[in-house]
Amino acid sequence: MSPDDLMGTRTARVSERRNVSSGSKRKRAGHVIDSGDIVRTGIEYGNEQLNRIAE
């Protein structure tokens, strides 16, 4: 198999996964969850805790 054939196979598999996956959003029990919102909420919570410790 040539390198071009291998790359073609690899590209097909990657694009297949991209079609299945929606990137940073996941669907669970009928809800779409944006992982960016989850991370942002976690950071805000951590900042609140640090501010309370600093007071």
MARVO-237709 format. One line per 5 residues: number of its first residue (from 1); their letters; for each residue x, y, z of C-alpha. Coordinates in steps of 0.2 Angstrom, whole numbers, plus 5000, padded with zeros to 4 digits. Example, Ala and Ser with C-alpha at 12.3 -4.5 7.8 and 13.67 -1.06 7.14 Angstrom:
! MARVO-237709
1 = AS = 5062:4978:5039  5068:4995:5036
***
This chain:
! MARVO-237709
1 = MSPDD = 5000:5000:5000  5007:5017:4995  5008:5032:5008  4995:5041:4998  4983:5026:5000
6 = LMGTR = 4987:5026:5019  4983:5044:5020  4967:5042:5011  4962:5029:5022  4967:5039:5038
11 = TARVS = 4958:5055:5031  4942:5045:5028  4942:5038:5046  4945:5055:5053  4931:5063:5043
16 = ERRNV = 4920:5049:5048  4923:5053:5066  4920:5071:5063  4903:5068:5056  4898:5057:5071
21 = SSGSK = 4906:5069:5084  4899:5086:5086  4915:5093:5093  4913:5101:5110  4895:5098:5112
26 = RKRAG = 4888:5081:5118  4870:5075:5118  4865:5066:5134  4847:5061:5138  4840:5074:5126
31 = HVIDS = 4850:5088:5131  4865:5096:5122  4879:5101:5134  4892:5113:5129  4908:5108:5137
36 = GDIVR = 4914:5127:5136  4900:5131:5148  4905:5117:5160  4923:5123:5160  4918:5141:5163
41 = TGIEY = 4907:5137:5177  4921:5127:5185  4933:5141:5184  4920:5154:5191  4917:5142:5206
46 = GNEQL = 4936:5140:5209  4938:5159:5208  4924:5161:5221  4932:5149:5232  4949:5158:5231
51 = NRIAE = 4941:5175:5234  4933:5168:5250  4950:5161:5256  4958:5177:5253  4946:5187:5263
***
